[in-house]
């Protein structure tokens, strides 16, 4: 399962710096979110998702599903 933030960045051809500028979020936070190591998506990122016309709750749900799949994958190694 693909991280929804990674998908959003790919679809918009955004770099870490682009996303950081758009959301006022550090590259470190973006990196950790992309890797799935953050339990929650930063509110500023969810605000951007909403500005783009997507449902932030659905986006957050997809992120939680991504993290659950990643956890399952790590356990089954």
VMD Tcl script that builds the backbone (N, CA, C; Angstrom):
set m [mol new atoms 231]
animate dup $m
set s [atomselect $m all]
$s set {name element resname resid chain x y z} {
  {N N UNK 1 A 0.844 -1.180 0.000}
  {CA C UNK 1 A 0.000 0.000 0.000}
  {C C UNK 1 A 0.889 1.243 0.000}
  {N N UNK 2 A 0.511 2.214 -0.825}
  {CA C UNK 2 A 1.302 3.434 -0.953}
  {C C UNK 2 A 0.865 4.478 0.079}
  {N N UNK 3 A 1.839 5.164 0.608}
  {CA C UNK 3 A 1.586 6.258 1.526}
  {C C UNK 3 A 0.828 7.357 0.767}
  {N N UNK 4 A -0.315 7.817 1.284}
  {CA C UNK 4 A -1.081 8.836 0.560}
  {C C UNK 4 A -0.325 10.153 0.391}
  {N N UNK 5 A 0.581 10.470 1.307}
  {CA C UNK 5 A 1.374 11.687 1.155}
  {C C UNK 5 A 2.360 11.538 0.000}
  {N N UNK 6 A 2.955 10.375 -0.111}
  {CA C UNK 6 A 3.870 10.121 -1.223}
  {C C UNK 6 A 3.123 10.226 -2.551}
  {N N UNK 7 A 1.932 9.676 -2.589}
  {CA C UNK 7 A 1.109 9.741 -3.803}
  {C C UNK 7 A 0.781 11.196 -4.152}
  {N N UNK 8 A 0.394 11.970 -3.152}
  {CA C UNK 8 A 0.066 13.379 -3.362}
  {C C UNK 8 A 1.279 14.135 -3.910}
  {N N UNK 9 A 2.442 13.879 -3.340}
  {CA C UNK 9 A 3.652 14.545 -3.801}
  {C C UNK 9 A 3.993 14.138 -5.236}
  {N N UNK 10 A 3.851 12.859 -5.539}
  {CA C UNK 10 A 4.141 12.369 -6.891}
  {C C UNK 10 A 3.184 12.981 -7.904}
  {N N UNK 11 A 1.891 12.994 -7.587}
  {CA C UNK 11 A 0.882 13.522 -8.504}
  {C C UNK 11 A 1.076 15.002 -8.797}
  {N N UNK 12 A 1.621 15.746 -7.835}
  {CA C UNK 12 A 1.822 17.184 -8.005}
  {C C UNK 12 A 3.264 17.549 -8.326}
  {N N UNK 13 A 4.105 16.520 -8.451}
  {CA C UNK 13 A 5.520 16.723 -8.748}
  {C C UNK 13 A 6.169 17.661 -7.728}
  {N N UNK 14 A 5.894 17.410 -6.434}
  {CA C UNK 14 A 6.422 18.218 -5.349}
  {C C UNK 14 A 7.629 17.549 -4.710}
  {N N UNK 15 A 8.596 18.357 -4.344}
  {CA C UNK 15 A 9.745 17.909 -3.567}
  {C C UNK 15 A 9.435 18.133 -2.082}
  {N N UNK 16 A 10.340 17.684 -1.240}
  {CA C UNK 16 A 10.204 17.963 0.202}
  {C C UNK 16 A 10.120 19.469 0.425}
  {N N UNK 17 A 10.986 20.211 -0.272}
  {CA C UNK 17 A 11.004 21.657 -0.099}
  {C C UNK 17 A 9.700 22.296 -0.554}
  {N N UNK 18 A 9.138 21.813 -1.680}
  {CA C UNK 18 A 7.855 22.340 -2.142}
  {C C UNK 18 A 6.784 22.128 -1.084}
  {N N UNK 19 A 6.696 20.896 -0.584}
  {CA C UNK 19 A 5.674 20.575 0.412}
  {C C UNK 19 A 5.905 21.359 1.700}
  {N N UNK 20 A 7.163 21.496 2.095}
  {CA C UNK 20 A 7.486 22.271 3.288}
  {C C UNK 20 A 7.052 23.722 3.168}
  {N N UNK 21 A 7.261 24.294 1.988}
  {CA C UNK 21 A 6.855 25.676 1.748}
  {C C UNK 21 A 5.337 25.809 1.764}
  {N N UNK 22 A 4.658 24.859 1.148}
  {CA C UNK 22 A 3.198 24.907 1.074}
  {C C UNK 22 A 2.523 24.721 2.432}
  {N N UNK 23 A 3.174 23.981 3.323}
  {CA C UNK 23 A 2.533 23.608 4.587}
  {C C UNK 23 A 3.192 24.217 5.821}
  {N N UNK 24 A 4.350 24.822 5.647}
  {CA C UNK 24 A 5.127 25.331 6.776}
  {C C UNK 24 A 5.477 24.196 7.744}
  {N N UNK 25 A 5.880 23.069 7.162}
  {CA C UNK 25 A 6.271 21.879 7.918}
  {C C UNK 25 A 7.727 21.567 7.558}
  {N N UNK 26 A 8.502 21.138 8.534}
  {CA C UNK 26 A 9.922 20.853 8.292}
  {C C UNK 26 A 10.105 19.623 7.410}
  {N N UNK 27 A 11.245 19.584 6.731}
  {CA C UNK 27 A 11.576 18.414 5.916}
  {C C UNK 27 A 11.650 17.154 6.769}
  {N N UNK 28 A 12.095 17.306 8.002}
  {CA C UNK 28 A 12.176 16.162 8.917}
  {C C UNK 28 A 10.795 15.560 9.168}
  {N N UNK 29 A 9.813 16.405 9.396}
  {CA C UNK 29 A 8.444 15.926 9.623}
  {C C UNK 29 A 7.895 15.258 8.365}
  {N N UNK 30 A 8.173 15.852 7.227}
  {CA C UNK 30 A 7.721 15.264 5.959}
  {C C UNK 30 A 8.364 13.895 5.774}
  {N N UNK 31 A 9.664 13.800 5.994}
  {CA C UNK 31 A 10.381 12.532 5.864}
  {C C UNK 31 A 9.775 11.460 6.774}
  {N N UNK 32 A 9.573 11.816 8.028}
  {CA C UNK 32 A 9.027 10.849 8.988}
  {C C UNK 32 A 7.612 10.422 8.605}
  {N N UNK 33 A 6.834 11.341 8.061}
  {CA C UNK 33 A 5.476 11.002 7.627}
  {C C UNK 33 A 5.534 10.078 6.423}
  {N N UNK 34 A 6.434 10.349 5.496}
  {CA C UNK 34 A 6.571 9.491 4.319}
  {C C UNK 34 A 7.012 8.082 4.695}
  {N N UNK 35 A 7.856 7.981 5.704}
  {CA C UNK 35 A 8.338 6.671 6.163}
  {C C UNK 35 A 7.310 5.952 7.042}
  {N N UNK 36 A 6.300 6.685 7.511}
  {CA C UNK 36 A 5.282 6.081 8.357}
  {C C UNK 36 A 5.656 6.031 9.820}
  {N N UNK 37 A 6.682 6.761 10.206}
  {CA C UNK 37 A 7.109 6.713 11.605}
  {C C UNK 37 A 6.352 7.695 12.495}
  {N N UNK 38 A 5.584 8.582 11.902}
  {CA C UNK 38 A 4.741 9.501 12.694}
  {C C UNK 38 A 3.364 8.870 12.849}
  {N N UNK 39 A 2.846 8.909 14.067}
  {CA C UNK 39 A 1.530 8.317 14.321}
  {C C UNK 39 A 0.407 9.106 13.637}
  {N N UNK 40 A 0.598 10.422 13.530}
  {CA C UNK 40 A -0.436 11.270 12.936}
  {C C UNK 40 A 0.174 12.174 11.881}
  {N N UNK 41 A -0.641 12.524 10.912}
  {CA C UNK 41 A -0.208 13.485 9.902}
  {C C UNK 41 A -0.339 14.885 10.486}
  {N N UNK 42 A 0.656 15.704 10.243}
  {CA C UNK 42 A 0.655 17.084 10.719}
  {C C UNK 42 A -0.589 17.814 10.216}
  {N N UNK 43 A -1.182 18.597 11.072}
  {CA C UNK 43 A -2.424 19.316 10.741}
  {C C UNK 43 A -2.250 20.228 9.525}
  {N N UNK 44 A -1.084 20.835 9.378}
  {CA C UNK 44 A -0.848 21.712 8.233}
  {C C UNK 44 A -0.922 20.943 6.911}
  {N N UNK 45 A -0.451 19.709 6.924}
  {CA C UNK 45 A -0.546 18.873 5.719}
  {C C UNK 45 A -2.003 18.562 5.427}
  {N N UNK 46 A -2.765 18.239 6.465}
  {CA C UNK 46 A -4.191 17.957 6.266}
  {C C UNK 46 A -4.944 19.195 5.785}
  {N N UNK 47 A -4.513 20.368 6.237}
  {CA C UNK 47 A -5.130 21.604 5.751}
  {C C UNK 47 A -4.888 21.778 4.257}
  {N N UNK 48 A -3.675 21.452 3.804}
  {CA C UNK 48 A -3.370 21.527 2.373}
  {C C UNK 48 A -4.221 20.534 1.591}
  {N N UNK 49 A -4.357 19.334 2.127}
  {CA C UNK 49 A -5.191 18.314 1.477}
  {C C UNK 49 A -6.602 18.863 1.279}
  {N N UNK 50 A -7.114 19.511 2.298}
  {CA C UNK 50 A -8.460 20.091 2.212}
  {C C UNK 50 A -8.507 21.218 1.174}
  {N N UNK 51 A -7.471 22.052 1.135}
  {CA C UNK 51 A -7.412 23.128 0.142}
  {C C UNK 51 A -7.423 22.577 -1.280}
  {N N UNK 52 A -6.872 21.389 -1.446}
  {CA C UNK 52 A -6.828 20.755 -2.762}
  {C C UNK 52 A -8.142 20.059 -3.120}
  {N N UNK 53 A -9.101 20.124 -2.208}
  {CA C UNK 53 A -10.422 19.564 -2.481}
  {C C UNK 53 A -10.603 18.122 -2.061}
  {N N UNK 54 A -9.633 17.582 -1.321}
  {CA C UNK 54 A -9.753 16.207 -0.826}
  {C C UNK 54 A -10.251 16.232 0.617}
  {N N UNK 55 A -10.850 15.133 1.019}
  {CA C UNK 55 A -11.349 14.996 2.381}
  {C C UNK 55 A -10.179 14.637 3.306}
  {N N UNK 56 A -9.831 15.514 4.240}
  {CA C UNK 56 A -8.694 15.227 5.127}
  {C C UNK 56 A -8.919 14.001 6.015}
  {N N UNK 57 A -10.165 13.714 6.364}
  {CA C UNK 57 A -10.433 12.530 7.189}
  {C C UNK 57 A -10.153 11.249 6.402}
  {N N UNK 58 A -10.535 11.235 5.138}
  {CA C UNK 58 A -10.252 10.069 4.292}
  {C C UNK 58 A -8.748 9.923 4.075}
  {N N UNK 59 A -8.087 11.053 3.880}
  {CA C UNK 59 A -6.636 11.044 3.693}
  {C C UNK 59 A -5.964 10.480 4.940}
  {N N UNK 60 A -6.409 10.921 6.108}
  {CA C UNK 60 A -5.862 10.439 7.373}
  {C C UNK 60 A -6.132 8.946 7.546}
  {N N UNK 61 A -7.304 8.499 7.148}
  {CA C UNK 61 A -7.647 7.072 7.231}
  {C C UNK 61 A -6.710 6.249 6.340}
  {N N UNK 62 A -6.437 6.751 5.139}
  {CA C UNK 62 A -5.523 6.051 4.233}
  {C C UNK 62 A -4.124 5.979 4.843}
  {N N UNK 63 A -3.710 7.045 5.530}
  {CA C UNK 63 A -2.404 7.040 6.180}
  {C C UNK 63 A -2.364 5.992 7.290}
  {N N UNK 64 A -3.424 5.908 8.065}
  {CA C UNK 64 A -3.478 4.895 9.130}
  {C C UNK 64 A -3.450 3.486 8.541}
  {N N UNK 65 A -4.128 3.277 7.422}
  {CA C UNK 65 A -4.110 1.977 6.753}
  {C C UNK 65 A -2.706 1.660 6.242}
  {N N UNK 66 A -2.031 2.675 5.704}
  {CA C UNK 66 A -0.651 2.506 5.250}
  {C C UNK 66 A 0.234 2.076 6.416}
  {N N UNK 67 A 0.102 2.748 7.555}
  {CA C UNK 67 A 0.915 2.407 8.731}
  {C C UNK 67 A 0.619 1.002 9.230}
  {N N UNK 68 A -0.656 0.616 9.217}
  {CA C UNK 68 A -1.029 -0.725 9.666}
  {C C UNK 68 A -0.430 -1.790 8.740}
  {N N UNK 69 A -0.465 -1.532 7.435}
  {CA C UNK 69 A 0.111 -2.473 6.469}
  {C C UNK 69 A 1.622 -2.566 6.650}
  {N N UNK 70 A 2.253 -1.431 6.892}
  {CA C UNK 70 A 3.697 -1.419 7.109}
  {C C UNK 70 A 4.059 -2.189 8.376}
  {N N UNK 71 A 3.279 -1.996 9.429}
  {CA C UNK 71 A 3.516 -2.706 10.688}
  {C C UNK 71 A 3.392 -4.214 10.482}
  {N N UNK 72 A 2.345 -4.608 9.774}
  {CA C UNK 72 A 2.109 -6.036 9.503}
  {C C UNK 72 A 3.284 -6.617 8.703}
  {N N UNK 73 A 3.749 -5.867 7.733}
  {CA C UNK 73 A 4.880 -6.291 6.922}
  {C C UNK 73 A 6.132 -6.493 7.779}
  {N N UNK 74 A 6.370 -5.568 8.696}
  {CA C UNK 74 A 7.549 -5.682 9.579}
  {C C UNK 74 A 7.440 -6.879 10.514}
  {N N UNK 75 A 6.251 -7.132 11.008}
  {CA C UNK 75 A 6.057 -8.274 11.919}
  {C C UNK 75 A 6.272 -9.598 11.192}
  {N N UNK 76 A 5.864 -9.637 9.934}
  {CA C UNK 76 A 5.944 -10.888 9.163}
  {C C UNK 76 A 7.288 -11.121 8.490}
  {N N UNK 77 A 8.274 -10.278 8.756}
  {CA C UNK 77 A 9.597 -10.471 8.144}
  {C C UNK 77 A 10.303 -11.663 8.718}
}
mol reanalyze $m
mol bondsrecalc $m
mol representation Tube
mol addrep $m
